Amino acid sequence: MPSYQFRCRSCGDTFEVSRPMARSGDPAECPAGHGDTVKLLTTFGTVGASSAPAPMPAAPSGGGCCGGGCCR
Protein backbone atom coordinates (compact mmCIF):
# COMPACT_ATOMS: atom_id res chain seq x y z
CA MET A 1 0.00 0.00 0.00
CA PRO A 2 1.44 3.43 -0.92
CA SER A 3 2.46 5.93 1.74
CA TYR A 4 1.72 9.63 1.44
CA GLN A 5 3.47 12.42 3.35
CA PHE A 6 1.56 15.25 4.96
CA ARG A 7 2.59 18.36 6.90
CA CYS A 8 0.53 19.93 9.64
CA ARG A 9 0.10 23.66 9.16
CA SER A 10 -0.64 24.14 12.88
CA CYS A 11 2.41 22.47 14.46
CA GLY A 12 4.71 21.85 11.46
CA ASP A 13 4.91 18.08 12.04
CA THR A 14 5.53 15.93 8.95
CA PHE A 15 3.98 12.46 8.95
CA GLU A 16 3.13 9.56 6.64
CA VAL A 17 -0.21 7.90 6.00
CA SER A 18 -0.55 4.52 4.25
CA ARG A 19 -3.74 4.20 2.23
CA PRO A 20 -4.99 2.89 -1.13
CA MET A 21 -4.31 5.04 -4.20
CA ALA A 22 -8.05 5.58 -4.59
CA ARG A 23 -7.97 7.52 -1.30
CA SER A 24 -4.71 9.44 -1.96
CA GLY A 25 -6.49 12.81 -2.02
CA ASP A 26 -8.43 12.30 1.22
CA PRO A 27 -7.58 14.71 4.04
CA ALA A 28 -5.36 13.45 6.88
CA GLU A 29 -5.34 14.39 10.54
CA CYS A 30 -2.07 15.28 12.25
CA PRO A 31 -0.96 12.77 14.93
CA ALA A 32 -1.37 15.65 17.43
CA GLY A 33 -5.04 15.96 16.43
CA HIS A 34 -4.84 19.02 14.16
CA GLY A 35 -6.93 18.92 11.01
CA ASP A 36 -5.20 21.63 8.95
CA THR A 37 -2.78 19.47 6.93
CA VAL A 38 -1.41 19.56 3.41
CA LYS A 39 -0.27 16.62 1.28
CA LEU A 40 3.39 16.93 0.25
CA LEU A 41 4.72 16.26 -3.21
CA THR A 42 7.25 13.46 -2.93
CA THR A 43 9.58 11.90 -5.46
CA PHE A 44 9.68 8.25 -6.34
CA GLY A 45 13.14 6.77 -6.00
CA THR A 46 14.47 4.10 -8.32
CA VAL A 47 17.45 1.83 -8.01
CA GLY A 48 19.89 1.81 -10.90
CA ALA A 49 23.47 1.11 -11.81
CA SER A 50 24.49 4.74 -11.33
CA SER A 51 23.35 7.51 -9.04
CA ALA A 52 24.55 10.22 -11.45
CA PRO A 53 21.91 11.90 -13.62
CA ALA A 54 21.85 11.09 -17.32
CA PRO A 55 23.75 13.60 -19.47
CA MET A 56 21.76 16.10 -21.49
CA PRO A 57 21.75 15.47 -25.24
CA ALA A 58 23.84 17.82 -27.37
CA ALA A 59 22.02 20.70 -29.07
CA PRO A 60 21.41 20.22 -32.78
CA SER A 61 23.93 21.97 -34.96
CA GLY A 62 22.91 24.03 -37.95
CA GLY A 63 19.68 24.40 -39.89
CA GLY A 64 16.14 24.91 -38.70
CA CYS A 65 14.82 27.62 -36.48
CA CYS A 66 16.58 27.98 -33.53
CA GLY A 67 19.25 25.39 -34.31
CA GLY A 68 21.03 27.66 -36.78
CA GLY A 69 21.46 31.33 -37.41
CA CYS A 70 17.85 32.34 -38.09
CA CYS A 71 17.14 33.68 -34.59
CA ARG A 72 20.12 35.92 -33.92
PyMOL Python script that loads the backbone (N, CA, C, O; Angstrom):
from pymol import cmd

cmd.read_pdbstr("""\
ATOM      1  N   MET A   1       0.854  -1.172   0.000  1.00  0.00           N
ATOM      2  CA  MET A   1       0.000   0.000   0.000  1.00  0.00           C
ATOM      3  C   MET A   1       0.901   1.237   0.000  1.00  0.00           C
ATOM      4  O   MET A   1       1.861   1.297   0.768  1.00  0.00           O
ATOM      5  N   PRO A   2       0.606   2.220  -0.847  1.00  0.00           N
ATOM      6  CA  PRO A   2       1.441   3.430  -0.922  1.00  0.00           C
ATOM      7  C   PRO A   2       1.345   4.268   0.348  1.00  0.00           C
ATOM      8  O   PRO A   2       0.334   4.257   1.049  1.00  0.00           O
ATOM      9  N   SER A   3       2.421   4.990   0.622  1.00  0.00           N
ATOM     10  CA  SER A   3       2.464   5.931   1.742  1.00  0.00           C
ATOM     11  C   SER A   3       2.490   7.347   1.180  1.00  0.00           C
ATOM     12  O   SER A   3       3.133   7.613   0.165  1.00  0.00           O
ATOM     13  N   TYR A   4       1.797   8.232   1.841  1.00  0.00           N
ATOM     14  CA  TYR A   4       1.722   9.633   1.437  1.00  0.00           C
ATOM     15  C   TYR A   4       2.191  10.491   2.597  1.00  0.00           C
ATOM     16  O   TYR A   4       1.837  10.226   3.746  1.00  0.00           O
ATOM     17  N   GLN A   5       2.985  11.518   2.312  1.00  0.00           N
ATOM     18  CA  GLN A   5       3.473  12.417   3.351  1.00  0.00           C
ATOM     19  C   GLN A   5       2.584  13.639   3.443  1.00  0.00           C
ATOM     20  O   GLN A   5       2.122  14.174   2.435  1.00  0.00           O
ATOM     21  N   PHE A   6       2.355  14.067   4.666  1.00  0.00           N
ATOM     22  CA  PHE A   6       1.562  15.251   4.957  1.00  0.00           C
ATOM     23  C   PHE A   6       2.337  16.128   5.916  1.00  0.00           C
ATOM     24  O   PHE A   6       3.208  15.646   6.641  1.00  0.00           O
ATOM     25  N   ARG A   7       2.026  17.418   5.925  1.00  0.00           N
ATOM     26  CA  ARG A   7       2.593  18.356   6.897  1.00  0.00           C
ATOM     27  C   ARG A   7       1.435  19.087   7.550  1.00  0.00           C
ATOM     28  O   ARG A   7       0.492  19.520   6.889  1.00  0.00           O
ATOM     29  N   CYS A   8       1.534  19.212   8.868  1.00  0.00           N
ATOM     30  CA  CYS A   8       0.528  19.930   9.639  1.00  0.00           C
ATOM     31  C   CYS A   8       0.848  21.419   9.596  1.00  0.00           C
ATOM     32  O   CYS A   8       1.965  21.829   9.910  1.00  0.00           O
ATOM     33  N   ARG A   9      -0.116  22.207   9.214  1.00  0.00           N
ATOM     34  CA  ARG A   9       0.096  23.658   9.164  1.00  0.00           C
ATOM     35  C   ARG A   9       0.066  24.286  10.555  1.00  0.00           C
ATOM     36  O   ARG A   9       0.596  25.379  10.753  1.00  0.00           O
ATOM     37  N   SER A  10      -0.551  23.602  11.519  1.00  0.00           N
ATOM     38  CA  SER A  10      -0.639  24.141  12.881  1.00  0.00           C
ATOM     39  C   SER A  10       0.649  23.972  13.662  1.00  0.00           C
ATOM     40  O   SER A  10       1.135  24.919  14.281  1.00  0.00           O
ATOM     41  N   CYS A  11       1.220  22.733  13.634  1.00  0.00           N
ATOM     42  CA  CYS A  11       2.408  22.474  14.456  1.00  0.00           C
ATOM     43  C   CYS A  11       3.675  22.210  13.638  1.00  0.00           C
ATOM     44  O   CYS A  11       4.765  22.138  14.206  1.00  0.00           O
ATOM     45  N   GLY A  12       3.550  22.063  12.314  1.00  0.00           N
ATOM     46  CA  GLY A  12       4.709  21.853  11.460  1.00  0.00           C
ATOM     47  C   GLY A  12       5.190  20.414  11.378  1.00  0.00           C
ATOM     48  O   GLY A  12       6.178  20.138  10.696  1.00  0.00           O
ATOM     49  N   ASP A  13       4.516  19.487  12.057  1.00  0.00           N
ATOM     50  CA  ASP A  13       4.910  18.082  12.039  1.00  0.00           C
ATOM     51  C   ASP A  13       4.710  17.500  10.641  1.00  0.00           C
ATOM     52  O   ASP A  13       3.728  17.812   9.966  1.00  0.00           O
ATOM     53  N   THR A  14       5.649  16.651  10.211  1.00  0.00           N
ATOM     54  CA  THR A  14       5.533  15.935   8.945  1.00  0.00           C
ATOM     55  C   THR A  14       5.303  14.466   9.287  1.00  0.00           C
ATOM     56  O   THR A  14       6.006  13.907  10.129  1.00  0.00           O
ATOM     57  N   PHE A  15       4.324  13.840   8.639  1.00  0.00           N
ATOM     58  CA  PHE A  15       3.976  12.463   8.948  1.00  0.00           C
ATOM     59  C   PHE A  15       3.525  11.734   7.697  1.00  0.00           C
ATOM     60  O   PHE A  15       3.180  12.355   6.691  1.00  0.00           O
ATOM     61  N   GLU A  16       3.530  10.401   7.768  1.00  0.00           N
ATOM     62  CA  GLU A  16       3.126   9.559   6.645  1.00  0.00           C
ATOM     63  C   GLU A  16       1.813   8.866   6.953  1.00  0.00           C
ATOM     64  O   GLU A  16       1.512   8.541   8.101  1.00  0.00           O
ATOM     65  N   VAL A  17       1.034   8.648   5.896  1.00  0.00           N
ATOM     66  CA  VAL A  17      -0.213   7.902   5.998  1.00  0.00           C
ATOM     67  C   VAL A  17      -0.203   6.852   4.889  1.00  0.00           C
ATOM     68  O   VAL A  17       0.010   7.182   3.723  1.00  0.00           O
ATOM     69  N   SER A  18      -0.432   5.596   5.248  1.00  0.00           N
ATOM     70  CA  SER A  18      -0.555   4.524   4.255  1.00  0.00           C
ATOM     71  C   SER A  18      -2.027   4.327   3.947  1.00  0.00           C
ATOM     72  O   SER A  18      -2.847   4.138   4.845  1.00  0.00           O
ATOM     73  N   ARG A  19      -2.351   4.376   2.649  1.00  0.00           N
ATOM     74  CA  ARG A  19      -3.739   4.199   2.232  1.00  0.00           C
ATOM     75  C   ARG A  19      -3.769   3.809   0.767  1.00  0.00           C
ATOM     76  O   ARG A  19      -2.783   4.008   0.058  1.00  0.00           O
ATOM     77  N   PRO A  20      -4.880   3.256   0.298  1.00  0.00           N
ATOM     78  CA  PRO A  20      -4.986   2.888  -1.125  1.00  0.00           C
ATOM     79  C   PRO A  20      -4.888   4.126  -2.024  1.00  0.00           C
ATOM     80  O   PRO A  20      -5.227   5.232  -1.602  1.00  0.00           O
ATOM     81  N   MET A  21      -4.429   3.934  -3.251  1.00  0.00           N
ATOM     82  CA  MET A  21      -4.305   5.044  -4.200  1.00  0.00           C
ATOM     83  C   MET A  21      -5.641   5.735  -4.438  1.00  0.00           C
ATOM     84  O   MET A  21      -5.679   6.942  -4.676  1.00  0.00           O
ATOM     85  N   ALA A  22      -6.721   4.996  -4.378  1.00  0.00           N
ATOM     86  CA  ALA A  22      -8.050   5.576  -4.592  1.00  0.00           C
ATOM     87  C   ALA A  22      -8.392   6.616  -3.527  1.00  0.00           C
ATOM     88  O   ALA A  22      -9.267   7.455  -3.744  1.00  0.00           O
ATOM     89  N   ARG A  23      -7.716   6.570  -2.385  1.00  0.00           N
ATOM     90  CA  ARG A  23      -7.971   7.521  -1.298  1.00  0.00           C
ATOM     91  C   ARG A  23      -6.800   8.485  -1.097  1.00  0.00           C
ATOM     92  O   ARG A  23      -6.694   9.117  -0.046  1.00  0.00           O
ATOM     93  N   SER A  24      -5.914   8.603  -2.106  1.00  0.00           N
ATOM     94  CA  SER A  24      -4.713   9.435  -1.958  1.00  0.00           C
ATOM     95  C   SER A  24      -5.028  10.905  -1.698  1.00  0.00           C
ATOM     96  O   SER A  24      -4.240  11.586  -1.041  1.00  0.00           O
ATOM     97  N   GLY A  25      -6.138  11.405  -2.184  1.00  0.00           N
ATOM     98  CA  GLY A  25      -6.487  12.810  -2.017  1.00  0.00           C
ATOM     99  C   GLY A  25      -7.309  13.111  -0.779  1.00  0.00           C
ATOM    100  O   GLY A  25      -7.637  14.269  -0.522  1.00  0.00           O
ATOM    101  N   ASP A  26      -7.649  12.079  -0.002  1.00  0.00           N
ATOM    102  CA  ASP A  26      -8.429  12.298   1.216  1.00  0.00           C
ATOM    103  C   ASP A  26      -7.627  13.119   2.219  1.00  0.00           C
ATOM    104  O   ASP A  26      -6.403  13.003   2.266  1.00  0.00           O
ATOM    105  N   PRO A  27      -8.293  13.944   3.023  1.00  0.00           N
ATOM    106  CA  PRO A  27      -7.580  14.709   4.043  1.00  0.00           C
ATOM    107  C   PRO A  27      -7.013  13.776   5.121  1.00  0.00           C
ATOM    108  O   PRO A  27      -7.514  12.669   5.317  1.00  0.00           O
ATOM    109  N   ALA A  28      -5.980  14.226   5.804  1.00  0.00           N
ATOM    110  CA  ALA A  28      -5.362  13.449   6.882  1.00  0.00           C
ATOM    111  C   ALA A  28      -5.279  14.308   8.132  1.00  0.00           C
ATOM    112  O   ALA A  28      -5.066  15.518   8.054  1.00  0.00           O
ATOM    113  N   GLU A  29      -5.447  13.678   9.275  1.00  0.00           N
ATOM    114  CA  GLU A  29      -5.340  14.391  10.541  1.00  0.00           C
ATOM    115  C   GLU A  29      -3.939  14.214  11.106  1.00  0.00           C
ATOM    116  O   GLU A  29      -3.385  13.115  11.079  1.00  0.00           O
ATOM    117  N   CYS A  30      -3.378  15.281  11.610  1.00  0.00           N
ATOM    118  CA  CYS A  30      -2.069  15.280  12.255  1.00  0.00           C
ATOM    119  C   CYS A  30      -2.103  14.326  13.457  1.00  0.00           C
ATOM    120  O   CYS A  30      -3.134  14.221  14.120  1.00  0.00           O
ATOM    121  N   PRO A  31      -0.998  13.631  13.750  1.00  0.00           N
ATOM    122  CA  PRO A  31      -0.956  12.770  14.930  1.00  0.00           C
ATOM    123  C   PRO A  31      -1.266  13.520  16.231  1.00  0.00           C
ATOM    124  O   PRO A  31      -1.693  12.908  17.209  1.00  0.00           O
ATOM    125  N   ALA A  32      -1.053  14.838  16.246  1.00  0.00           N
ATOM    126  CA  ALA A  32      -1.366  15.647  17.430  1.00  0.00           C
ATOM    127  C   ALA A  32      -2.833  16.071  17.461  1.00  0.00           C
ATOM    128  O   ALA A  32      -3.264  16.756  18.388  1.00  0.00           O
ATOM    129  N   GLY A  33      -3.604  15.661  16.438  1.00  0.00           N
ATOM    130  CA  GLY A  33      -5.035  15.955  16.426  1.00  0.00           C
ATOM    131  C   GLY A  33      -5.445  17.170  15.620  1.00  0.00           C
ATOM    132  O   GLY A  33      -6.630  17.501  15.578  1.00  0.00           O
ATOM    133  N   HIS A  34      -4.498  17.849  14.976  1.00  0.00           N
ATOM    134  CA  HIS A  34      -4.836  19.016  14.156  1.00  0.00           C
ATOM    135  C   HIS A  34      -5.388  18.555  12.808  1.00  0.00           C
ATOM    136  O   HIS A  34      -4.954  17.536  12.270  1.00  0.00           O
ATOM    137  N   GLY A  35      -6.326  19.291  12.277  1.00  0.00           N
ATOM    138  CA  GLY A  35      -6.932  18.922  11.010  1.00  0.00           C
ATOM    139  C   GLY A  35      -6.429  19.713   9.813  1.00  0.00           C
ATOM    140  O   GLY A  35      -6.733  19.358   8.674  1.00  0.00           O
ATOM    141  N   ASP A  36      -5.670  20.773  10.043  1.00  0.00           N
ATOM    142  CA  ASP A  36      -5.196  21.625   8.952  1.00  0.00           C
ATOM    143  C   ASP A  36      -3.871  21.075   8.415  1.00  0.00           C
ATOM    144  O   ASP A  36      -2.794  21.511   8.822  1.00  0.00           O
ATOM    145  N   THR A  37      -3.969  20.109   7.491  1.00  0.00           N
ATOM    146  CA  THR A  37      -2.778  19.473   6.933  1.00  0.00           C
ATOM    147  C   THR A  37      -2.761  19.629   5.421  1.00  0.00           C
ATOM    148  O   THR A  37      -3.788  19.890   4.795  1.00  0.00           O
ATOM    149  N   VAL A  38      -1.579  19.465   4.851  1.00  0.00           N
ATOM    150  CA  VAL A  38      -1.406  19.558   3.414  1.00  0.00           C
ATOM    151  C   VAL A  38      -0.591  18.350   2.953  1.00  0.00           C
ATOM    152  O   VAL A  38       0.388  17.970   3.596  1.00  0.00           O
ATOM    153  N   LYS A  39      -0.998  17.757   1.845  1.00  0.00           N
ATOM    154  CA  LYS A  39      -0.271  16.622   1.279  1.00  0.00           C
ATOM    155  C   LYS A  39       0.977  17.148   0.580  1.00  0.00           C
ATOM    156  O   LYS A  39       0.908  18.121  -0.171  1.00  0.00           O
ATOM    157  N   LEU A  40       2.126  16.499   0.828  1.00  0.00           N
ATOM    158  CA  LEU A  40       3.388  16.930   0.248  1.00  0.00           C
ATOM    159  C   LEU A  40       3.644  16.198  -1.061  1.00  0.00           C
ATOM    160  O   LEU A  40       3.248  15.045  -1.233  1.00  0.00           O
ATOM    161  N   LEU A  41       4.299  16.871  -1.958  1.00  0.00           N
ATOM    162  CA  LEU A  41       4.717  16.263  -3.207  1.00  0.00           C
ATOM    163  C   LEU A  41       6.025  15.539  -2.935  1.00  0.00           C
ATOM    164  O   LEU A  41       7.002  16.154  -2.507  1.00  0.00           O
ATOM    165  N   THR A  42       6.047  14.245  -3.179  1.00  0.00           N
ATOM    166  CA  THR A  42       7.251  13.464  -2.935  1.00  0.00           C
ATOM    167  C   THR A  42       7.740  12.876  -4.246  1.00  0.00           C
ATOM    168  O   THR A  42       6.988  12.762  -5.214  1.00  0.00           O
ATOM    169  N   THR A  43       9.006  12.508  -4.259  1.00  0.00           N
ATOM    170  CA  THR A  43       9.578  11.899  -5.455  1.00  0.00           C
ATOM    171  C   THR A  43       9.653  10.400  -5.266  1.00  0.00           C
ATOM    172  O   THR A  43       9.759   9.901  -4.146  1.00  0.00           O
ATOM    173  N   PHE A  44       9.597   9.698  -6.369  1.00  0.00           N
ATOM    174  CA  PHE A  44       9.679   8.250  -6.345  1.00  0.00           C
ATOM    175  C   PHE A  44      11.106   7.866  -6.668  1.00  0.00           C
ATOM    176  O   PHE A  44      11.612   8.215  -7.735  1.00  0.00           O
ATOM    177  N   GLY A  45      11.757   7.162  -5.781  1.00  0.00           N
ATOM    178  CA  GLY A  45      13.144   6.765  -6.000  1.00  0.00           C
ATOM    179  C   GLY A  45      13.230   5.458  -6.757  1.00  0.00           C
ATOM    180  O   GLY A  45      12.401   4.567  -6.571  1.00  0.00           O
ATOM    181  N   THR A  46      14.226   5.343  -7.604  1.00  0.00           N
ATOM    182  CA  THR A  46      14.468   4.099  -8.321  1.00  0.00           C
ATOM    183  C   THR A  46      15.898   3.654  -8.053  1.00  0.00           C
ATOM    184  O   THR A  46      16.762   4.463  -7.716  1.00  0.00           O
ATOM    185  N   VAL A  47      16.128   2.382  -8.204  1.00  0.00           N
ATOM    186  CA  VAL A  47      17.452   1.829  -8.012  1.00  0.00           C
ATOM    187  C   VAL A  47      18.033   1.530  -9.370  1.00  0.00           C
ATOM    188  O   VAL A  47      17.401   0.867 -10.193  1.00  0.00           O
ATOM    189  N   GLY A  48      19.249   2.022  -9.612  1.00  0.00           N
ATOM    190  CA  GLY A  48      19.886   1.806 -10.903  1.00  0.00           C
ATOM    191  C   GLY A  48      21.364   1.540 -10.729  1.00  0.00           C
ATOM    192  O   GLY A  48      21.870   1.469  -9.609  1.00  0.00           O
ATOM    193  N   ALA A  49      22.049   1.394 -11.844  1.00  0.00           N
ATOM    194  CA  ALA A  49      23.475   1.110 -11.812  1.00  0.00           C
ATOM    195  C   ALA A  49      24.288   2.339 -11.419  1.00  0.00           C
ATOM    196  O   ALA A  49      25.413   2.199 -10.939  1.00  0.00           O
ATOM    197  N   SER A  50      23.754   3.516 -11.609  1.00  0.00           N
ATOM    198  CA  SER A  50      24.486   4.742 -11.325  1.00  0.00           C
ATOM    199  C   SER A  50      23.581   5.720 -10.614  1.00  0.00           C
ATOM    200  O   SER A  50      22.380   5.773 -10.879  1.00  0.00           O
ATOM    201  N   SER A  51      24.150   6.491  -9.715  1.00  0.00           N
ATOM    202  CA  SER A  51      23.351   7.506  -9.040  1.00  0.00           C
ATOM    203  C   SER A  51      23.494   8.862  -9.714  1.00  0.00           C
ATOM    204  O   SER A  51      22.827   9.820  -9.322  1.00  0.00           O
ATOM    205  N   ALA A  52      24.358   8.956 -10.728  1.00  0.00           N
ATOM    206  CA  ALA A  52      24.549  10.217 -11.446  1.00  0.00           C
ATOM    207  C   ALA A  52      23.421  10.412 -12.448  1.00  0.00           C
ATOM    208  O   ALA A  52      22.965   9.443 -13.055  1.00  0.00           O
ATOM    209  N   PRO A  53      22.963  11.649 -12.633  1.00  0.00           N
ATOM    210  CA  PRO A  53      21.911  11.902 -13.616  1.00  0.00           C
ATOM    211  C   PRO A  53      22.422  11.655 -15.031  1.00  0.00           C
ATOM    212  O   PRO A  53      23.617  11.767 -15.307  1.00  0.00           O
ATOM    213  N   ALA A  54      21.497  11.318 -15.914  1.00  0.00           N
ATOM    214  CA  ALA A  54      21.848  11.087 -17.315  1.00  0.00           C
ATOM    215  C   ALA A  54      22.291  12.401 -17.949  1.00  0.00           C
ATOM    216  O   ALA A  54      21.729  13.452 -17.639  1.00  0.00           O
ATOM    217  N   PRO A  55      23.291  12.359 -18.832  1.00  0.00           N
ATOM    218  CA  PRO A  55      23.753  13.595 -19.470  1.00  0.00           C
ATOM    219  C   PRO A  55      22.689  14.140 -20.419  1.00  0.00           C
ATOM    220  O   PRO A  55      21.899  13.388 -20.990  1.00  0.00           O
ATOM    221  N   MET A  56      22.686  15.451 -20.571  1.00  0.00           N
ATOM    222  CA  MET A  56      21.762  16.099 -21.486  1.00  0.00           C
ATOM    223  C   MET A  56      22.246  15.871 -22.915  1.00  0.00           C
ATOM    224  O   MET A  56      23.450  15.902 -23.169  1.00  0.00           O
ATOM    225  N   PRO A  57      21.318  15.640 -23.860  1.00  0.00           N
ATOM    226  CA  PRO A  57      21.750  15.470 -25.244  1.00  0.00           C
ATOM    227  C   PRO A  57      22.312  16.778 -25.794  1.00  0.00           C
ATOM    228  O   PRO A  57      21.930  17.867 -25.364  1.00  0.00           O
ATOM    229  N   ALA A  58      23.225  16.647 -26.753  1.00  0.00           N
ATOM    230  CA  ALA A  58      23.837  17.825 -27.367  1.00  0.00           C
ATOM    231  C   ALA A  58      22.799  18.566 -28.202  1.00  0.00           C
ATOM    232  O   ALA A  58      21.898  17.953 -28.774  1.00  0.00           O
ATOM    233  N   ALA A  59      22.933  19.891 -28.267  1.00  0.00           N
ATOM    234  CA  ALA A  59      22.024  20.705 -29.065  1.00  0.00           C
ATOM    235  C   ALA A  59      22.270  20.426 -30.555  1.00  0.00           C
ATOM    236  O   ALA A  59      23.408  20.193 -30.964  1.00  0.00           O
ATOM    237  N   PRO A  60      21.215  20.450 -31.354  1.00  0.00           N
ATOM    238  CA  PRO A  60      21.413  20.223 -32.784  1.00  0.00           C
ATOM    239  C   PRO A  60      22.288  21.324 -33.367  1.00  0.00           C
ATOM    240  O   PRO A  60      22.260  22.468 -32.912  1.00  0.00           O
ATOM    241  N   SER A  61      23.053  20.964 -34.368  1.00  0.00           N
ATOM    242  CA  SER A  61      23.934  21.965 -34.959  1.00  0.00           C
ATOM    243  C   SER A  61      23.504  22.282 -36.390  1.00  0.00           C
ATOM    244  O   SER A  61      23.437  21.402 -37.248  1.00  0.00           O
ATOM    245  N   GLY A  62      23.222  23.541 -36.618  1.00  0.00           N
ATOM    246  CA  GLY A  62      22.908  24.027 -37.950  1.00  0.00           C
ATOM    247  C   GLY A  62      21.500  23.725 -38.404  1.00  0.00           C
ATOM    248  O   GLY A  62      20.899  22.731 -37.997  1.00  0.00           O
ATOM    249  N   GLY A  63      20.979  24.593 -39.250  1.00  0.00           N
ATOM    250  CA  GLY A  63      19.683  24.399 -39.893  1.00  0.00           C
ATOM    251  C   GLY A  63      18.513  24.521 -38.946  1.00  0.00           C
ATOM    252  O   GLY A  63      18.652  24.308 -37.741  1.00  0.00           O
ATOM    253  N   GLY A  64      17.375  24.861 -39.482  1.00  0.00           N
ATOM    254  CA  GLY A  64      16.141  24.908 -38.697  1.00  0.00           C
ATOM    255  C   GLY A  64      16.113  26.064 -37.736  1.00  0.00           C
ATOM    256  O   GLY A  64      17.158  26.520 -37.273  1.00  0.00           O
ATOM    257  N   CYS A  65      14.944  26.536 -37.435  1.00  0.00           N
ATOM    258  CA  CYS A  65      14.823  27.624 -36.478  1.00  0.00           C
ATOM    259  C   CYS A  65      15.033  27.074 -35.101  1.00  0.00           C
ATOM    260  O   CYS A  65      14.409  26.046 -34.835  1.00  0.00           O
ATOM    261  N   CYS A  66      15.622  27.465 -34.404  1.00  0.00           N
ATOM    262  CA  CYS A  66      16.581  27.983 -33.528  1.00  0.00           C
ATOM    263  C   CYS A  66      17.815  27.105 -33.394  1.00  0.00           C
ATOM    264  O   CYS A  66      18.569  27.252 -32.432  1.00  0.00           O
ATOM    265  N   GLY A  67      18.042  26.184 -34.348  1.00  0.00           N
ATOM    266  CA  GLY A  67      19.252  25.392 -34.314  1.00  0.00           C
ATOM    267  C   GLY A  67      20.359  26.029 -35.115  1.00  0.00           C
ATOM    268  O   GLY A  67      21.517  25.629 -34.993  1.00  0.00           O
ATOM    269  N   GLY A  68      20.029  27.021 -35.939  1.00  0.00           N
ATOM    270  CA  GLY A  68      21.029  27.659 -36.779  1.00  0.00           C
ATOM    271  C   GLY A  68      21.113  29.137 -36.512  1.00  0.00           C
ATOM    272  O   GLY A  68      21.055  29.577 -35.364  1.00  0.00           O
ATOM    273  N   GLY A  69      21.249  29.898 -37.563  1.00  0.00           N
ATOM    274  CA  GLY A  69      21.464  31.328 -37.414  1.00  0.00           C
ATOM    275  C   GLY A  69      20.223  32.165 -37.664  1.00  0.00           C
ATOM    276  O   GLY A  69      20.340  33.384 -37.797  1.00  0.00           O
ATOM    277  N   CYS A  70      19.029  31.565 -37.733  1.00  0.00           N
ATOM    278  CA  CYS A  70      17.846  32.343 -38.086  1.00  0.00           C
ATOM    279  C   CYS A  70      17.333  33.201 -36.949  1.00  0.00           C
ATOM    280  O   CYS A  70      16.550  34.116 -37.204  1.00  0.00           O
ATOM    281  N   CYS A  71      17.722  32.965 -35.728  1.00  0.00           N
ATOM    282  CA  CYS A  71      17.141  33.682 -34.589  1.00  0.00           C
ATOM    283  C   CYS A  71      18.159  34.564 -33.899  1.00  0.00           C
ATOM    284  O   CYS A  71      18.058  34.753 -32.687  1.00  0.00           O
ATOM    285  N   ARG A  72      19.095  35.092 -34.575  1.00  0.00           N
ATOM    286  CA  ARG A  72      20.118  35.916 -33.923  1.00  0.00           C
ATOM    287  C   ARG A  72      19.637  37.289 -33.655  1.00  0.00           C
ATOM    288  O   ARG A  72      20.378  38.108 -33.111  1.00  0.00           O
TER     289      ARG A  72
END
""", "prot")
cmd.dss("prot")
cmd.show_as("cartoon", "prot")
cmd.util.cbc("prot")
cmd.orient("prot")
